[in-house]
Amino acid sequence: MEEAVTNGPRPTGTCWCGCGEEVGLRSFFLPGHDRKAEAALIRLEYGSVAQLLEEHGYGPSGKNLTKSLRDRELG
């Protein structure tokens, strides 16, 4: 039997938002803390969601985010 190869992050037992709280062994975040971490990262790296979108070419004068996601999901 072949050993499974796992790529990507693995839960550590500590919430990844940086609050330091313990979480279940299969969890990365306490409830709602994923959004807290997401908002903090966007603010630190881009300043705002609008700046994040613009940085990646999305927005009224750029690519359509909703259409791009739909196209990817339809594959």
QUIQUI-V269166 format. One record per backbone hydrogen bond with DSSP energy under -0.5 kcal/mol. NH is the residue of the N-H (numbers start at 1). CO is the residue of the C=O. Records with the same first field share a line. If there is no record, write none. Layout:
NH=CO + CO
This chain:
6=4
7=5
13=27
15=21
16=28
18=15
20=15
23=13
27=24
33=30
34=30
36=32
37=33
38=34
39=35
40=36
41=37
42=38
43=39
44=40
45=41
46=42
47=42
52=48
53=49
54=50
55=51
56=52 + 53
57=54
58=53
59=63
62=59
63=57
65=63
68=64
69=65
70=66
71=67
72=68
73=69
74=70
75=71
